[in-house]
């Protein structure tokens, strides 16, 4: 899913450029659901998102 990839790329840029604190707004309900619970086809990329967000 392109939206998840875009989220990860954006989060990595935030970390790279030390742009914290950060507030993320997402309008894709699927990503929000996937971040709350796991979704096997996207498990690895969701793990990356959760790890960066911590």
PDB file of N, CA, C and O in Angstrom, chain B, residues numbered from 101:
ATOM      1  N   UNK B 101       0.847  -1.172   0.000  1.00  0.00           N
ATOM      2  CA  UNK B 101       0.000   0.000   0.000  1.00  0.00           C
ATOM      3  C   UNK B 101       0.897   1.241   0.000  1.00  0.00           C
ATOM      4  O   UNK B 101       1.775   1.382   0.850  1.00  0.00           O
ATOM      5  N   UNK B 102       0.670   2.111  -0.937  1.00  0.00           N
ATOM      6  CA  UNK B 102       1.502   3.304  -1.115  1.00  0.00           C
ATOM      7  C   UNK B 102       1.453   4.235   0.090  1.00  0.00           C
ATOM      8  O   UNK B 102       2.449   4.880   0.418  1.00  0.00           O
ATOM      9  N   UNK B 103       0.305   4.309   0.749  1.00  0.00           N
ATOM     10  CA  UNK B 103       0.166   5.209   1.897  1.00  0.00           C
ATOM     11  C   UNK B 103       1.083   4.802   3.043  1.00  0.00           C
ATOM     12  O   UNK B 103       1.657   5.660   3.714  1.00  0.00           O
ATOM     13  N   UNK B 104       1.220   3.509   3.268  1.00  0.00           N
ATOM     14  CA  UNK B 104       2.099   3.031   4.338  1.00  0.00           C
ATOM     15  C   UNK B 104       3.547   3.344   3.997  1.00  0.00           C
ATOM     16  O   UNK B 104       4.305   3.786   4.860  1.00  0.00           O
ATOM     17  N   UNK B 105       3.935   3.122   2.755  1.00  0.00           N
ATOM     18  CA  UNK B 105       5.301   3.429   2.330  1.00  0.00           C
ATOM     19  C   UNK B 105       5.600   4.912   2.484  1.00  0.00           C
ATOM     20  O   UNK B 105       6.684   5.288   2.930  1.00  0.00           O
ATOM     21  N   UNK B 106       4.652   5.745   2.120  1.00  0.00           N
ATOM     22  CA  UNK B 106       4.837   7.194   2.258  1.00  0.00           C
ATOM     23  C   UNK B 106       4.979   7.587   3.726  1.00  0.00           C
ATOM     24  O   UNK B 106       5.789   8.451   4.061  1.00  0.00           O
ATOM     25  N   UNK B 107       4.202   6.962   4.594  1.00  0.00           N
ATOM     26  CA  UNK B 107       4.297   7.245   6.026  1.00  0.00           C
ATOM     27  C   UNK B 107       5.682   6.893   6.552  1.00  0.00           C
ATOM     28  O   UNK B 107       6.294   7.685   7.268  1.00  0.00           O
ATOM     29  N   UNK B 108       6.176   5.719   6.205  1.00  0.00           N
ATOM     30  CA  UNK B 108       7.499   5.293   6.671  1.00  0.00           C
ATOM     31  C   UNK B 108       8.577   6.227   6.143  1.00  0.00           C
ATOM     32  O   UNK B 108       9.466   6.628   6.895  1.00  0.00           O
ATOM     33  N   UNK B 109       8.516   6.579   4.872  1.00  0.00           N
ATOM     34  CA  UNK B 109       9.515   7.491   4.305  1.00  0.00           C
ATOM     35  C   UNK B 109       9.488   8.834   5.021  1.00  0.00           C
ATOM     36  O   UNK B 109      10.536   9.403   5.326  1.00  0.00           O
ATOM     37  N   UNK B 110       8.293   9.336   5.286  1.00  0.00           N
ATOM     38  CA  UNK B 110       8.170  10.606   6.000  1.00  0.00           C
ATOM     39  C   UNK B 110       8.720  10.522   7.409  1.00  0.00           C
ATOM     40  O   UNK B 110       9.413  11.433   7.861  1.00  0.00           O
ATOM     41  N   UNK B 111       8.417   9.434   8.109  1.00  0.00           N
ATOM     42  CA  UNK B 111       8.923   9.261   9.469  1.00  0.00           C
ATOM     43  C   UNK B 111      10.441   9.144   9.483  1.00  0.00           C
ATOM     44  O   UNK B 111      11.096   9.667  10.384  1.00  0.00           O
ATOM     45  N   UNK B 112      10.994   8.470   8.505  1.00  0.00           N
ATOM     46  CA  UNK B 112      12.461   8.355   8.431  1.00  0.00           C
ATOM     47  C   UNK B 112      13.109   9.713   8.181  1.00  0.00           C
ATOM     48  O   UNK B 112      14.174  10.000   8.727  1.00  0.00           O
ATOM     49  N   UNK B 113      12.478  10.546   7.364  1.00  0.00           N
ATOM     50  CA  UNK B 113      12.995  11.900   7.142  1.00  0.00           C
ATOM     51  C   UNK B 113      12.945  12.725   8.424  1.00  0.00           C
ATOM     52  O   UNK B 113      13.857  13.503   8.707  1.00  0.00           O
ATOM     53  N   UNK B 114      11.891  12.553   9.182  1.00  0.00           N
ATOM     54  CA  UNK B 114      11.766  13.254  10.466  1.00  0.00           C
ATOM     55  C   UNK B 114      12.926  12.881  11.381  1.00  0.00           C
ATOM     56  O   UNK B 114      13.543  13.752  11.995  1.00  0.00           O
ATOM     57  N   UNK B 115      13.219  11.596  11.472  1.00  0.00           N
ATOM     58  CA  UNK B 115      14.322  11.132  12.313  1.00  0.00           C
ATOM     59  C   UNK B 115      15.651  11.637  11.773  1.00  0.00           C
ATOM     60  O   UNK B 115      16.491  12.118  12.534  1.00  0.00           O
ATOM     61  N   UNK B 116      15.845  11.531  10.475  1.00  0.00           N
ATOM     62  CA  UNK B 116      17.098  11.951   9.848  1.00  0.00           C
ATOM     63  C   UNK B 116      17.398  13.421  10.120  1.00  0.00           C
ATOM     64  O   UNK B 116      18.543  13.786  10.384  1.00  0.00           O
ATOM     65  N   UNK B 117      16.377  14.255  10.057  1.00  0.00           N
ATOM     66  CA  UNK B 117      16.564  15.700  10.221  1.00  0.00           C
ATOM     67  C   UNK B 117      16.202  16.188  11.623  1.00  0.00           C
ATOM     68  O   UNK B 117      16.139  17.391  11.876  1.00  0.00           O
ATOM     69  N   UNK B 118      15.965  15.235  12.534  1.00  0.00           N
ATOM     70  CA  UNK B 118      15.671  15.550  13.938  1.00  0.00           C
ATOM     71  C   UNK B 118      14.541  16.570  14.079  1.00  0.00           C
ATOM     72  O   UNK B 118      14.671  17.564  14.793  1.00  0.00           O
ATOM     73  N   UNK B 119      13.451  16.311  13.400  1.00  0.00           N
ATOM     74  CA  UNK B 119      12.299  17.210  13.396  1.00  0.00           C
ATOM     75  C   UNK B 119      11.270  16.763  14.431  1.00  0.00           C
ATOM     76  O   UNK B 119      10.162  16.350  14.089  1.00  0.00           O
ATOM     77  N   UNK B 120      11.654  16.851  15.688  1.00  0.00           N
ATOM     78  CA  UNK B 120      10.743  16.440  16.749  1.00  0.00           C
ATOM     79  C   UNK B 120      10.517  17.601  17.688  1.00  0.00           C
ATOM     80  O   UNK B 120      11.389  18.465  17.773  1.00  0.00           O
ATOM     81  N   UNK B 121       9.429  17.681  18.386  1.00  0.00           N
ATOM     82  CA  UNK B 121       8.305  16.748  18.410  1.00  0.00           C
ATOM     83  C   UNK B 121       7.517  16.801  17.106  1.00  0.00           C
ATOM     84  O   UNK B 121       7.653  17.736  16.317  1.00  0.00           O
ATOM     85  N   UNK B 122       6.710  15.803  16.902  1.00  0.00           N
ATOM     86  CA  UNK B 122       5.999  15.651  15.644  1.00  0.00           C
ATOM     87  C   UNK B 122       4.571  15.197  15.896  1.00  0.00           C
ATOM     88  O   UNK B 122       4.312  14.383  16.783  1.00  0.00           O
ATOM     89  N   UNK B 123       3.665  15.722  15.121  1.00  0.00           N
ATOM     90  CA  UNK B 123       2.280  15.255  15.135  1.00  0.00           C
ATOM     91  C   UNK B 123       1.958  14.773  13.733  1.00  0.00           C
ATOM     92  O   UNK B 123       2.162  15.497  12.759  1.00  0.00           O
ATOM     93  N   UNK B 124       1.460  13.559  13.630  1.00  0.00           N
ATOM     94  CA  UNK B 124       1.144  12.966  12.337  1.00  0.00           C
ATOM     95  C   UNK B 124      -0.366  12.879  12.186  1.00  0.00           C
ATOM     96  O   UNK B 124      -1.061  12.384  13.073  1.00  0.00           O
ATOM     97  N   UNK B 125      -0.863  13.360  11.069  1.00  0.00           N
ATOM     98  CA  UNK B 125      -2.286  13.232  10.746  1.00  0.00           C
ATOM     99  C   UNK B 125      -2.416  12.320   9.540  1.00  0.00           C
ATOM    100  O   UNK B 125      -1.757  12.523   8.520  1.00  0.00           O
ATOM    101  N   UNK B 126      -3.265  11.319   9.664  1.00  0.00           N
ATOM    102  CA  UNK B 126      -3.465  10.356   8.582  1.00  0.00           C
ATOM    103  C   UNK B 126      -4.958  10.262   8.308  1.00  0.00           C
ATOM    104  O   UNK B 126      -5.757  10.098   9.230  1.00  0.00           O
ATOM    105  N   UNK B 127      -5.329  10.368   7.041  1.00  0.00           N
ATOM    106  CA  UNK B 127      -6.746  10.254   6.706  1.00  0.00           C
ATOM    107  C   UNK B 127      -7.105   8.889   6.122  1.00  0.00           C
ATOM    108  O   UNK B 127      -8.246   8.663   5.718  1.00  0.00           O
ATOM    109  N   UNK B 128      -6.150   8.002   6.079  1.00  0.00           N
ATOM    110  CA  UNK B 128      -6.397   6.653   5.568  1.00  0.00           C
ATOM    111  C   UNK B 128      -6.766   5.748   6.747  1.00  0.00           C
ATOM    112  O   UNK B 128      -5.905   5.352   7.532  1.00  0.00           O
ATOM    113  N   UNK B 129      -8.044   5.432   6.856  1.00  0.00           N
ATOM    114  CA  UNK B 129      -8.523   4.631   7.984  1.00  0.00           C
ATOM    115  C   UNK B 129      -7.854   3.261   8.057  1.00  0.00           C
ATOM    116  O   UNK B 129      -7.660   2.718   9.144  1.00  0.00           O
ATOM    117  N   UNK B 130      -7.503   2.708   6.902  1.00  0.00           N
ATOM    118  CA  UNK B 130      -6.858   1.395   6.896  1.00  0.00           C
ATOM    119  C   UNK B 130      -5.531   1.436   7.638  1.00  0.00           C
ATOM    120  O   UNK B 130      -5.234   0.537   8.425  1.00  0.00           O
ATOM    121  N   UNK B 131      -4.733   2.462   7.399  1.00  0.00           N
ATOM    122  CA  UNK B 131      -3.435   2.564   8.069  1.00  0.00           C
ATOM    123  C   UNK B 131      -3.632   2.688   9.573  1.00  0.00           C
ATOM    124  O   UNK B 131      -2.912   2.060  10.350  1.00  0.00           O
ATOM    125  N   UNK B 132      -4.588   3.483   9.980  1.00  0.00           N
ATOM    126  CA  UNK B 132      -4.856   3.647  11.407  1.00  0.00           C
ATOM    127  C   UNK B 132      -5.222   2.303  12.027  1.00  0.00           C
ATOM    128  O   UNK B 132      -4.723   1.959  13.099  1.00  0.00           O
ATOM    129  N   UNK B 133      -6.080   1.549  11.368  1.00  0.00           N
ATOM    130  CA  UNK B 133      -6.453   0.215  11.861  1.00  0.00           C
ATOM    131  C   UNK B 133      -5.236  -0.703  11.898  1.00  0.00           C
ATOM    132  O   UNK B 133      -5.033  -1.433  12.868  1.00  0.00           O
ATOM    133  N   UNK B 134      -4.426  -0.663  10.837  1.00  0.00           N
ATOM    134  CA  UNK B 134      -3.256  -1.530  10.761  1.00  0.00           C
ATOM    135  C   UNK B 134      -2.237  -1.193  11.840  1.00  0.00           C
ATOM    136  O   UNK B 134      -1.576  -2.088  12.366  1.00  0.00           O
ATOM    137  N   UNK B 135      -2.101   0.088  12.176  1.00  0.00           N
ATOM    138  CA  UNK B 135      -1.153   0.478  13.217  1.00  0.00           C
ATOM    139  C   UNK B 135      -1.623   0.028  14.596  1.00  0.00           C
ATOM    140  O   UNK B 135      -0.807  -0.265  15.469  1.00  0.00           O
ATOM    141  N   UNK B 136      -2.926  -0.026  14.790  1.00  0.00           N
ATOM    142  CA  UNK B 136      -3.466  -0.475  16.075  1.00  0.00           C
ATOM    143  C   UNK B 136      -3.352  -1.987  16.216  1.00  0.00           C
ATOM    144  O   UNK B 136      -2.997  -2.488  17.283  1.00  0.00           O
ATOM    145  N   UNK B 137      -3.646  -2.703  15.162  1.00  0.00           N
ATOM    146  CA  UNK B 137      -3.565  -4.161  15.128  1.00  0.00           C
ATOM    147  C   UNK B 137      -2.649  -4.523  13.971  1.00  0.00           C
ATOM    148  O   UNK B 137      -2.370  -3.693  13.105  1.00  0.00           O
ATOM    149  N   UNK B 138      -2.194  -5.739  13.961  1.00  0.00           N
ATOM    150  CA  UNK B 138      -1.293  -6.140  12.887  1.00  0.00           C
ATOM    151  C   UNK B 138      -2.075  -6.597  11.664  1.00  0.00           C
ATOM    152  O   UNK B 138      -3.215  -7.051  11.770  1.00  0.00           O
ATOM    153  N   UNK B 139      -1.448  -6.469  10.514  1.00  0.00           N
ATOM    154  CA  UNK B 139      -2.026  -6.928   9.257  1.00  0.00           C
ATOM    155  C   UNK B 139      -0.893  -7.622   8.498  1.00  0.00           C
ATOM    156  O   UNK B 139      -0.017  -6.951   7.953  1.00  0.00           O
ATOM    157  N   UNK B 140      -0.900  -8.960   8.456  1.00  0.00           N
ATOM    158  CA  UNK B 140       0.237  -9.741   7.962  1.00  0.00           C
ATOM    159  C   UNK B 140       0.928  -9.275   6.677  1.00  0.00           C
ATOM    160  O   UNK B 140       2.159  -9.261   6.655  1.00  0.00           O
ATOM    161  N   UNK B 141       0.236  -8.899   5.626  1.00  0.00           N
ATOM    162  CA  UNK B 141       1.002  -8.501   4.440  1.00  0.00           C
ATOM    163  C   UNK B 141       1.894  -7.277   4.666  1.00  0.00           C
ATOM    164  O   UNK B 141       2.860  -7.062   3.934  1.00  0.00           O
ATOM    165  N   UNK B 142       1.566  -6.487   5.673  1.00  0.00           N
ATOM    166  CA  UNK B 142       2.317  -5.255   5.927  1.00  0.00           C
ATOM    167  C   UNK B 142       3.026  -5.281   7.276  1.00  0.00           C
ATOM    168  O   UNK B 142       3.421  -4.229   7.778  1.00  0.00           O
ATOM    169  N   UNK B 143       3.193  -6.441   7.865  1.00  0.00           N
ATOM    170  CA  UNK B 143       3.750  -6.547   9.219  1.00  0.00           C
ATOM    171  C   UNK B 143       5.091  -5.847   9.373  1.00  0.00           C
ATOM    172  O   UNK B 143       5.294  -5.103  10.332  1.00  0.00           O
ATOM    173  N   UNK B 144       6.006  -6.075   8.441  1.00  0.00           N
ATOM    174  CA  UNK B 144       7.346  -5.493   8.567  1.00  0.00           C
ATOM    175  C   UNK B 144       7.322  -3.976   8.508  1.00  0.00           C
ATOM    176  O   UNK B 144       7.952  -3.314   9.332  1.00  0.00           O
ATOM    177  N   UNK B 145       6.614  -3.427   7.557  1.00  0.00           N
ATOM    178  CA  UNK B 145       6.577  -1.978   7.408  1.00  0.00           C
ATOM    179  C   UNK B 145       5.799  -1.331   8.559  1.00  0.00           C
ATOM    180  O   UNK B 145       6.131  -0.224   8.984  1.00  0.00           O
ATOM    181  N   UNK B 146       4.771  -2.012   9.062  1.00  0.00           N
ATOM    182  CA  UNK B 146       4.038  -1.503  10.220  1.00  0.00           C
ATOM    183  C   UNK B 146       4.920  -1.527  11.462  1.00  0.00           C
ATOM    184  O   UNK B 146       4.852  -0.623  12.294  1.00  0.00           O
ATOM    185  N   UNK B 147       5.741  -2.555  11.586  1.00  0.00           N
ATOM    186  CA  UNK B 147       6.690  -2.617  12.698  1.00  0.00           C
ATOM    187  C   UNK B 147       7.634  -1.425  12.634  1.00  0.00           C
ATOM    188  O   UNK B 147       7.911  -0.797  13.655  1.00  0.00           O
ATOM    189  N   UNK B 148       8.132  -1.109  11.437  1.00  0.00           N
ATOM    190  CA  UNK B 148       9.015   0.053  11.266  1.00  0.00           C
ATOM    191  C   UNK B 148       8.318   1.335  11.702  1.00  0.00           C
ATOM    192  O   UNK B 148       8.908   2.157  12.404  1.00  0.00           O
ATOM    193  N   UNK B 149       7.073   1.507  11.290  1.00  0.00           N
ATOM    194  CA  UNK B 149       6.305   2.703  11.675  1.00  0.00           C
ATOM    195  C   UNK B 149       6.178   2.801  13.184  1.00  0.00           C
ATOM    196  O   UNK B 149       6.447   3.847  13.774  1.00  0.00           O
ATOM    197  N   UNK B 150       5.770   1.714  13.799  1.00  0.00           N
ATOM    198  CA  UNK B 150       5.581   1.725  15.257  1.00  0.00           C
ATOM    199  C   UNK B 150       6.893   1.995  15.975  1.00  0.00           C
ATOM    200  O   UNK B 150       6.921   2.711  16.976  1.00  0.00           O
ATOM    201  N   UNK B 151       7.977   1.426  15.468  1.00  0.00           N
ATOM    202  CA  UNK B 151       9.291   1.610  16.080  1.00  0.00           C
ATOM    203  C   UNK B 151       9.729   3.073  16.002  1.00  0.00           C
ATOM    204  O   UNK B 151      10.271   3.610  16.967  1.00  0.00           O
ATOM    205  N   UNK B 152       9.500   3.704  14.882  1.00  0.00           N
ATOM    206  CA  UNK B 152       9.885   5.106  14.703  1.00  0.00           C
ATOM    207  C   UNK B 152       9.013   6.013  15.563  1.00  0.00           C
ATOM    208  O   UNK B 152       9.504   6.986  16.136  1.00  0.00           O
ATOM    209  N   UNK B 153       7.733   5.702  15.654  1.00  0.00           N
ATOM    210  CA  UNK B 153       6.799   6.547  16.393  1.00  0.00           C
ATOM    211  C   UNK B 153       7.088   6.535  17.893  1.00  0.00           C
ATOM    212  O   UNK B 153       6.823   7.527  18.573  1.00  0.00           O
ATOM    213  N   UNK B 154       7.618   5.451  18.415  1.00  0.00           N
ATOM    214  CA  UNK B 154       7.873   5.345  19.866  1.00  0.00           C
ATOM    215  C   UNK B 154       8.751   6.447  20.374  1.00  0.00           C
ATOM    216  O   UNK B 154       9.054   6.495  21.567  1.00  0.00           O
TER     217      UNK B 154
END
